[in-house]
Amino acid sequence: MSPRAQVYILAALLTLMGAGLTIYKNVELGFPLLPGEYRTVWTIEAKVGFTADGGPAKAALTLPREQRNMEVLGETFSSSGYGFNIIQEDDEYRAVWAKREASGPQSLFYQLDVHQTPGAALEQPLDMSTKVVKPLLAAREQEAVRQAIYSLVDTARQRSSDTQTFTTELLTALADRRNQDANMIFGYYKDRSFVDVALLVLAAADVPAHRIRGLYLEDDRRRMSPEDLLEIYDGIRWVVFEPQSGSPGVPKNFFIWQRGGKSLLDVEGGYNSRVTFSVISNDVPARDVAMLSTSQEKEALVDFSIYSLPIEQQSIFKLILLVPVGALVVVLLRVFVGLRTSGTFMPVLLAIAFIETQLLTGLSIFVLILILGLWIRFYLSRLNLLLVARIAAVVVTVVILMGAISVISYKLGIEQALTVTFFPMIILAWTIERMSIVWEEDGPYEVLIQAGGSLLVAVIAWWVMTNRYIEHWTFNFPELLLVLLGVIMIVGNYTGFRLAELARFRQLVR
């Protein structure tokens, strides 16, 4: 296989690998492709309140389970003077607060941050009993109620074809206040909620069902009581219904807090217990949301990456990751345009310095140091010093010039010139030495060409490297450097004319 074919194959593999990892981080991990994207994070606070009777007090609150369309980013517990732990009971997690002695009103808090993600609400299996306990309606005074219940059940069966359509018809009939059977049932069970009555009627129809407690995520809602949904077993799977409308499916903005199970809150050593909820929304940068979610899952692509470094090192790498972009700019301008520069990648280092010093300030400082350094270098050449000593002398001279510029600019109140220290002094010294040699061998015109080309390439590289999209992609998707490497390898195979050569040989073309 020829070297050219190997280059194209290797470049294709690198490009596919980098693009694949980028797509995976965007689609699966939620990292935004564009800067400035935000996600809505819901903060839900559960407040447990009760009145302690002066002895030992214990409160147990059921915690929400994992859901496919709701991702918990973090949770906090607050309890003054209470011991706290989380226990598992009957496939449920419960927060338990305990105190040896408590009296008077008590308040306990549980708070979690939730991010809503695309997907179905309930796809995980649920291991719950399908046993049905029929209501006791045998007494003579309850005969009319029993007949009303079974009348509703029989009518719903005649108007349905399966368990799901039967449940929809039954719930619709119960919600119809013009239905005499429904009115009689609710008149008898007037101290019960709609969901309690619906569960009783479903049990009479031999349909396994249970209650789902949850919250509708709406901004700035306070002191809410949990809302109820119904979940029935159709013989194959559990199906959720909205009780009042009878429509199947979990509402889009509904956060499931408890699915089946026992009571939501249990309190020992107190009375007048209650739990209320408050909800508020926050707009959070999409990258922060992705980092929080992946940190809990220990995603290897994120856990073993730049994001795992301390913040100080991350800020350093944020600048270092821009160097390959500047290198690509140099390659494109030298291979396709034919610009001559002083050194291969010296313009990239200048572009990095311009990022720290601002463009105009950096250009002014660089030109000033270059002119003064060349003048001093020409004087040193008359002293017939050896090459190593001459370069060392130029380095010392550059340091002195940088210090002098900083002190003078500070005294004059020009604070921007204090950033002169961001210029790499060794590169400046070597550039001065190289320019002086070019001056002696090829004349001042070639020095102007190379210096001008270096500055032009550095300015273009600075413009590309400071683009907010480039900064975002290089830091959040460093896998794209593999794509960049593949492009550079393909460009390295170009052997055609450059734009500068076309201008040079235009007379020959004519």
N, C-alpha and C positions, 0 to 999 in steps of 0.2 A: 504493500500500500504506500502511495506517495506521501511525502510530508504534507502537501497541500490538502489531500483528502483527510489525513489524520487531524489537521487543524480544524477542518469543517465539522468532522464528527465530534471532536472534543468540544468545540464551541456550541454545537447543537445540544449535547448532553448537559453542559453547564447552564445553558439558557433554559432548558426544560426543567432542570432541578431548581434553579432560582425562581422561575415563574410559578412552578408547582407549590413550593413552600410559601410563596407570597399569597397565592390564592387560598391555600389552606389556612393561613393566619387570618385572612380577611373573612372567609366564609365560616369556618368552624370556630375560630377563637374570637372573632369580632373586632379585630384591629381595623381601624378606619383607613381607607385608601386615600382619602383627602383630608387635609388639615382643617381644623375648625368644626369637626362633626361632634355633636352632642347626643347623649342618650338620657332618657327620663328614668330617674331612680326614685322609687317610692319609699318613703320612710313611714313605717307603720309602728305605732306605739300602743301597746296593750297595758292598761292600768287596772290593776287588781285592787279593789277596795273592800274592806270589811271592818266591823267593830269587834275588837278583841275583848274577851270577858275577864281579863286579868291573869289568866294562867298561861300554860304553854299554847302556842299558836303555830299552825301549820297550814300552808296554802299550796295547792298543786294546780298548775295551769298546763293544759295540753298545748304542745308546740306544733307548728305546721310541719308537714312532711315535705320531702322533695317533690317538685313538680317540673314537668318538662317545659312549660311555657313561663315559669317564674323562677328566676335564679336569685338565691339569697346571697348577697355580697358581704354581709356582716351582721352581727347581732350583739347586743349589749343588754346586761341585766343591772337593775338598780334596786337596792333594798337597804335601808338604813338599819343597821344592827341585826340583820337577819343572816343566818347561815343559808347557803345556797348550793344546790347541786342539781344535776339532770339525771333522771332515771328512765328506764325503759319498762313499760308495762303494756302487755298485750299488743305488741307491734306498734306502740305509740311512745313518743318521747314526751316527758312531762318535766316542767320546771318546778322544783320544790323549794319553797322558802320556809324556814323553821326558826323559832325563837323560844327560849325557855320561859320568858315572862313578857306578856304584852297586854296593854289595856288601852281602851279608847280607839278612835279611828286609826286605821292602818292603810298605807298606800305602798304598793309594790309595782315596779315597772319592768316591762320587757320591750325592747325596741329592735327592729331589724330593718335592713335596707334591701329592697327587692328591685330587680331589673326584669322587665317583661321581655321575653324573647319569642321569636316565631315558633310555632309548633302547636300540636294538640295539647290540651290541658291534662288529660288523663289517658296515658298510654301504658302506664306501669300496671302490673297485675295487682289485684287486691285480694288478699287472703281473708275473706270474711264469711261468716256463717250464712247459709241460705235457708236456715230454718225459719219457719213462719209460725208465730204465736197468734192464733185467732182471738178476737175480742170476745169477752163473755157477755152475751146478749140474750140470755135464756129467760130472764125474769119477765113476768107477765107485763109489767109496766114499761118494759123496753121492747116489746114486740113490734110496735109501730116503727121504732128506730131501726130495728133489725130488718124489717121489711123494706124500709127506705134504702138502707145500705145495699141489700141484695138486688133491689130494683135498679139502682144505679149501676151495679156491677153487671147485671144481665143486659141492660141497655147498651153499655159500653162494649160488651163482648159482641153483640149483634152488629155494631157499627165499626168493628175493627177486624183485622186479619192476623195480627200477631201481638206479642206482649207490648211492644213499643207503641203501636197504634192504639192498643187498648188503654195504656196508661195516659196517652194524650187525650183520648175521649173522656176518660174518667176524671182527669184533672180539670178539663174544660167544663164538664157538667158540675163539678163541685164549685167552681168559681162563678157559675151562672146563678145569680140571685133570683132569677125567675123560676128556677127549678124547685118544685115543691119538696122533692125528696132531699135535695141539698139543704134547703131551709130547715127542714125537720131535723136533720142530722146536726147542723150547727146550732140549732136551738137547744138540743139536748146537751151537746158538748160546748156550751158557750164559754167555758173557762179555758178552753184549749185553743191553740193556734191552728192556722190553716194546715200547716205541715203535719201537726199531730193528728188531725182528723184524716188527712190524706194517707198517712201511714196506717191508720186503723182500717180504713176502707180497703187499701191494698192488701193488708193482711187477711181481711175477709175474703178477698179474691184469690188467695194463695199465691200472691206475688211477693217474693222477697224484696225488701226495701229498707233503706236507712236514710238518715239525715246527713246532709253536708252543711257544715257551718263555714262561713267565709265573709269576705268584705268586697264591696265594689270599690275599685281604686279610682277615686275622684279627689281632685286637689282640695286642700283646706277643709277637710271634714273632721269634726270633733265629736267626742263623746257618743260614738256610734255603737249600737248593739249589733252583734253578728247577724248576717242575713242567712236564710236557709234555702238550700236546694234539696231535691230528692234524687236518689240513685236507686234504680231498680235492677234486678237480675232477670234477664230475658231467657235464661237457660244456657247461654253461651258466654256472655260478658255483662259487665255492669254498665248501665246507661244512665246519664244524668239528665234530669228534667228541671225546667224552671217551673215552680209550683203553680203560680197564678195563670200563666199563659199555656202551660202544658207543652211547650216547645222543647225538643231534645237538645242536648249540648250545653257545655259550660259557657256562660257569657264571656265575651272577649276580655273584659277588664275585671273579671272576678278572681280574687285570690282565695284559694281554698285553705282554710285554717285547720279544720278537723273533718275527717272523712270517716263517718261511722264512729265506732268506739263508744266510750261512756261519756260522762258529763264533761263539759269544757273546763269547769272550775270546781274544785273541792276545797273546802275550808274546815279545819278542825280548830276548836277553841275560839270561835267567833261566830257572829251572826250578821245579817244584812250584807251578805257577800254579793259582789257584782264584778263584772269585767266590762270595760268600755274601751273603744278603739278610736284612735285619731290617725288621720292619713294626710300627708303632705308630699308634694312632688318637688324634685330638684333636677335641674339640668346639669349634667356632669359630663366632662369631656369623654368621648367614646374610648379613647386609649386608656383612661383611668379605670373605666368599667371593665374593659377587657383584661387589664392587669389584675384587678381584684378577683375576677372570676377564674382566671387561669392560675393564680397563686393558690387558690383553694384546691384546685384539681391537680396541682403539681405537674402541669404540662411541661414535658421535657424540652420542647422547642423554646419555651420561655424561661424555664427554670435554669437551663444551662445556656444562658445567653448574656448579652450585655446588660439586660434588665436586672440580673442578679447581682451586679456590682454595686458598690456604694455610689451615692449620688455624685460625689466629687469626681470619681472615675468615669461615670456615665457622661458628665459634661465634657470631659476630655475626649472621650471616644466620639461624642457628637461632632466634634471638629475633625477628628482623625478620619472618620468615615466619609468626609467630604473630599479627602485627598484623591481617591480613585476617580471621582467625578472630574476634578481638575486635570488629572492625568489623561482622561479620555478627551478632554478639550484640547490639550496639547497635542495628542496623537492625531486628532482630526485636522487641526490647523497645520501641522507640519507635514502630514502625509498627503492630504488632499489640496491644501492651499499652497503649501511650500514656504511658509513664513520661517525666517531664520531667527533663532533665539540664542542667547548666551547661556549655553548649557541646555541639557535636555529637559529637566523638570524644575529648573530654577523659577520659571513663571508660576508654578504651583505653590512654591514656598512664598513667593511674593503675594499671591492671591490670598493665602492664609493670613499673612501679615496685614493685608488690606482689610480683611474681615474684622480684625481686632482694632485697627487704627482708623477706620473709615477711609474711603477711597481717595479723596482729594488730599487729606492729610498724609496718607501713606505715600502717595505719588510724590508729594513735595519733599518729604523726608528722604525718600529713596534717591531722587535726582540730586538733592543737595549733598548727601553722603557720597554718591558716586562721583560727582564733580570734584569735591574736595579730596576724595581718596585717590582719584587719578592724578591730580596735581601733585600730591605727596608721593605717589608711586613713581612718577617721572623723576622726581628729585632723588629718590632712593636708588633708581637705576644708574644714576651718575656716580654713585659711591661704589659700584662694582661689588655689591653684596652677593653672597651665595643665594640660591633659589629658596632654600628652607628658611634662612634668616630673613630674606626679603619678604616672604609671605607672612612670617611671624611678626615682622615689623608692621606690615599692613594690618594685621589683626589688632595689634595694640593701637594703631592709629584709628581704626574703626571704633574701638571701644572708647577711646578718648573723644572722638567726634560725637558718638551717641551720648556720652555723659555731658559734653558741653552743650549740645542741643537741648537736652533735658533741663539743665540748670538755667540756661538763658531763657527758654520758653516759660519756665516756671516764674522767673523774675518778671517777665513781660506779661504774665497772666494768661498765656496761651496754653491751656491745659491739654488740648488735644495732642500737642507735640510731645507730651510726656509718654505717649504710647510708642515711642521710638524703640523701646526695649523689646517689642514684639518682633522686630526684624532679626532674622538669624545672622549673627555677626560673622560666623565662619563663611556662610554663603556670600555675604557682602564682600568680605575680604577676598575670596576666591574670584568673585565676579570682577572686582577691581583689577586683580592680577591678570585675569584672562583678557579684559578689555584693553589693558595696557599692551599686552603682547599682540593683540589684533591690530592696535593702533600702529605699533612698530612694523608689523609685517604687511598689513593690507591697507593701512591708512585710516584717517578719521571717518571717511564715508562708511566703511564697513562697520566701524564702531557704532555709528548712528543707526545703521540698518539693524544690527543685532540688538542694540539697546531698545530701539523703537519697537522691534518685533517682540522682544521679551515683555515690554510694558503692555503692548497691545494684547498679547496672549494672556498676560496676568489679569488685565482688566476684564476680558471676556470670561476667563475662568472665575473671577470674583463674582461677576454678574450671574453666572450659572450656579455657583456654589451657594449664593445667598438667596436664591429663589426659595420661597417658603414650601413649595411642593417638593423640591429636591431635598431640602433639609428634612422634611417629614418622611419621605420614602427611605432615605439612607439610614435614618436612626431607627424607625419603626419596622422597616423591612430590610435589614442588612443582607438578607438572602439575595436581593437584587444585585449585589456586587458580583455574584456568579454570572448573571446576565451581562453585566458590564465587562467582566473578564472575557466572556465569549465574543462580545462585539469588538473588543480590542484585538483579540486574536484574528478575527476575520479581517479587520482593517489592516493588520500587519501583513496580510497576504497581497495587498494592493501593490501593483507594479506599473500602473498606468501613469499618464501625464498629470502633473499638478497644475493648478490654476496659474501659479506664477510662471511656470514653464510655457504655458499656452500664450501668456502675454509676452514672454521673452522671444518666442519663435513665431510671433504673428507675421513678421515680414516674410519668413520662409513659407508660411501657409499661403500668403498672397502670391 
